[in-house]
């Protein structure tokens, strides 16, 4: 639903509560909003990972318990 931290704790103004109740009763969803948020997050993640050397990424994965397999030479 896109709640703020305050709202996630159960604290809403009367207007906010009315707004969310109306949306739920009308069957509205946050699919478009979520998709926009996810695409922003995905772009930021790709931008960050694109600047890290492969060796550093592999080292971090190994540190977290993943197995990294080197590609075969052509």
HELIX and SHEET records of a PDB file:
HELIX    1   1 UNK A    5  UNK A    8  1                                   4    
HELIX    2   2 UNK A   14  UNK A   25  1                                  12    
HELIX    3   3 UNK A   31  UNK A   50  1                                  20    
HELIX    4   4 UNK A   54  UNK A   63  1                                  10    
END                                                                             
